[in-house]
Amino acid sequence: MPKGTGKLIAQNRKARHDYTILETFEAGIVLQGTEIKSIRAGRINLKDGYATIRNGELYLQNVHISPYEQGNQFNHDPVRTRKLLLHKKQIMKLVGELKTSGNTLVPLKVYIKDGYAKVLIGLAKGKKSYDKRETLKRKAQQREIDRAIKAR
């Protein structure tokens, strides 16, 4: 299966607006207790999330997974730092890429694949405001072209 395929749970649309995505990586998420039930229910927010590398391991931060309603005392902190599972070679490649100024790691989407929660991490470079305007202009022009073709 190609990267990013499976049952889509959440998507970070703002990331593609704010960043130019250079490369994507599929990573597993280390979850505790009832977090997978909340994810399957779609109660996850990627908006302010980002990934960091510490001690040769990849961590997902600021991603909010709401507590499971029927979870009582087994629920966990909604915004705790979660470990991501990637191959060592991929992490070393990311370490080298992150040393380049302006590069960061952002979660693009979360999906269920073969029963496991996966996150698509994007190696991204921040866009300037004029780049964002240019992208919006290009999208609007393409939409008008598509409408004109469809009208014929």
C-alpha positions as a Python dict, from the first residue, in 0.01 Angstrom:
ca = {
    (1, 'M'): (0, 0, 0),
    (2, 'P'): (131, 351, -78),
    (3, 'K'): (203, 598, 201),
    (4, 'G'): (-99, 778, 341),
    (5, 'T'): (-357, 516, 246),
    (6, 'G'): (-597, 364, 492),
    (7, 'K'): (-906, 487, 674),
    (8, 'L'): (-847, 862, 707),
    (9, 'I'): (-917, 988, 1060),
    (10, 'A'): (-778, 1344, 1068),
    (11, 'Q'): (-602, 1577, 828),
    (12, 'N'): (-396, 1892, 884),
    (13, 'R'): (-506, 2113, 595),
    (14, 'K'): (-340, 2423, 736),
    (15, 'A'): (2, 2255, 713),
    (16, 'R'): (-10, 2249, 333),
    (17, 'H'): (-106, 2617, 336),
    (18, 'D'): (170, 2726, 577),
    (19, 'Y'): (448, 2496, 457),
    (20, 'T'): (596, 2355, 139),
    (21, 'I'): (610, 1978, 193),
    (22, 'L'): (947, 1844, 75),
    (23, 'E'): (908, 1476, 169),
    (24, 'T'): (669, 1253, 364),
    (25, 'F'): (725, 964, 603),
    (26, 'E'): (478, 712, 742),
    (27, 'A'): (527, 650, 1115),
    (28, 'G'): (350, 441, 1375),
    (29, 'I'): (231, 606, 1698),
    (30, 'V'): (294, 462, 2044),
    (31, 'L'): (-41, 498, 2221),
    (32, 'Q'): (-158, 420, 2573),
    (33, 'G'): (-484, 274, 2696),
    (34, 'T'): (-794, 428, 2548),
    (35, 'E'): (-621, 665, 2302),
    (36, 'I'): (-677, 432, 2006),
    (37, 'K'): (-1051, 428, 2081),
    (38, 'S'): (-1057, 808, 2075),
    (39, 'I'): (-862, 812, 1748),
    (40, 'R'): (-1101, 563, 1588),
    (41, 'A'): (-1387, 790, 1697),
    (42, 'G'): (-1212, 1078, 1515),
    (43, 'R'): (-1139, 1278, 1831),
    (44, 'I'): (-789, 1395, 1735),
    (45, 'N'): (-665, 1743, 1644),
    (46, 'L'): (-339, 1790, 1447),
    (47, 'K'): (-363, 2168, 1409),
    (48, 'D'): (-74, 2281, 1633),
    (49, 'G'): (121, 1956, 1618),
    (50, 'Y'): (485, 1912, 1529),
    (51, 'A'): (753, 1644, 1563),
    (52, 'T'): (1095, 1665, 1730),
    (53, 'I'): (1396, 1437, 1748),
    (54, 'R'): (1550, 1370, 2091),
    (55, 'N'): (1815, 1109, 2169),
    (56, 'G'): (1775, 949, 1826),
    (57, 'E'): (1399, 904, 1869),
    (58, 'L'): (1109, 1087, 1704),
    (59, 'Y'): (833, 1242, 1921),
    (60, 'L'): (498, 1396, 1830),
    (61, 'Q'): (407, 1701, 2034),
    (62, 'N'): (100, 1927, 2077),
    (63, 'V'): (-136, 1678, 1910),
    (64, 'H'): (-462, 1668, 2105),
    (65, 'I'): (-634, 1331, 2147),
    (66, 'S'): (-954, 1383, 2346),
    (67, 'P'): (-1014, 1154, 2646),
    (68, 'Y'): (-1234, 854, 2569),
    (69, 'E'): (-1581, 909, 2720),
    (70, 'Q'): (-1616, 558, 2863),
    (71, 'G'): (-1254, 548, 2977),
    (72, 'N'): (-1292, 660, 3344),
    (73, 'Q'): (-955, 638, 3530),
    (74, 'F'): (-772, 482, 3234),
    (75, 'N'): (-771, 805, 3030),
    (76, 'H'): (-444, 989, 2967),
    (77, 'D'): (-327, 1348, 2925),
    (78, 'P'): (-479, 1473, 2595),
    (79, 'V'): (-167, 1661, 2476),
    (80, 'R'): (109, 1435, 2608),
    (81, 'T'): (421, 1375, 2399),
    (82, 'R'): (389, 1056, 2196),
    (83, 'K'): (672, 851, 2051),
    (84, 'L'): (671, 784, 1676),
    (85, 'L'): (810, 468, 1522),
    (86, 'L'): (1043, 507, 1224),
    (87, 'H'): (1345, 317, 1098),
    (88, 'K'): (1680, 439, 1233),
    (89, 'K'): (1801, 529, 881),
    (90, 'Q'): (1495, 748, 827),
    (91, 'I'): (1549, 927, 1160),
    (92, 'M'): (1916, 990, 1077),
    (93, 'K'): (1811, 1130, 738),
    (94, 'L'): (1562, 1361, 913),
    (95, 'V'): (1831, 1479, 1158),
    (96, 'G'): (2044, 1589, 862),
    (97, 'E'): (1750, 1757, 689),
    (98, 'L'): (1640, 1945, 1004),
    (99, 'K'): (1980, 2110, 1035),
    (100, 'T'): (1888, 2306, 723),
    (101, 'S'): (1736, 2633, 840),
    (102, 'G'): (1362, 2669, 804),
    (103, 'N'): (1287, 2295, 794),
    (104, 'T'): (1046, 2136, 1040),
    (105, 'L'): (840, 1820, 1084),
    (106, 'V'): (462, 1852, 1077),
    (107, 'P'): (191, 1583, 1099),
    (108, 'L'): (-16, 1587, 779),
    (109, 'K'): (-273, 1316, 846),
    (110, 'V'): (-364, 1034, 1082),
    (111, 'Y'): (-520, 714, 949),
    (112, 'I'): (-583, 352, 1043),
    (113, 'K'): (-388, 100, 835),
    (114, 'D'): (-406, -275, 904),
    (115, 'G'): (-556, -203, 1247),
    (116, 'Y'): (-277, 32, 1356),
    (117, 'A'): (-283, 411, 1387),
    (118, 'K'): (-32, 572, 1151),
    (119, 'V'): (69, 933, 1107),
    (120, 'L'): (201, 1086, 785),
    (121, 'I'): (484, 1320, 884),
    (122, 'G'): (596, 1585, 637),
    (123, 'L'): (941, 1738, 618),
    (124, 'A'): (838, 2095, 554),
    (125, 'K'): (986, 2435, 481),
    (126, 'G'): (793, 2741, 597),
    (127, 'K'): (628, 2957, 332),
    (128, 'K'): (655, 3333, 328),
    (129, 'S'): (331, 3532, 311),
    (130, 'Y'): (383, 3616, -56),
    (131, 'D'): (424, 3244, -134),
    (132, 'K'): (91, 3175, 37),
    (133, 'R'): (-81, 3447, -168),
    (134, 'E'): (72, 3311, -488),
    (135, 'T'): (-55, 2960, -407),
    (136, 'L'): (-407, 3090, -338),
    (137, 'K'): (-401, 3287, -666),
    (138, 'R'): (-291, 2978, -861),
    (139, 'K'): (-567, 2768, -703),
    (140, 'A'): (-832, 3028, -789),
    (141, 'Q'): (-712, 3046, -1151),
    (142, 'Q'): (-715, 2667, -1182),
    (143, 'R'): (-1068, 2656, -1039),
    (144, 'E'): (-1184, 2911, -1300),
    (145, 'I'): (-1020, 2712, -1581),
    (146, 'D'): (-1188, 2391, -1461),
    (147, 'R'): (-1526, 2568, -1445),
    (148, 'A'): (-1485, 2705, -1800),
    (149, 'I'): (-1394, 2361, -1934),
    (150, 'K'): (-1686, 2201, -1753),
    (151, 'A'): (-1929, 2466, -1889),
    (152, 'R'): (-1839, 2380, -2251),
}
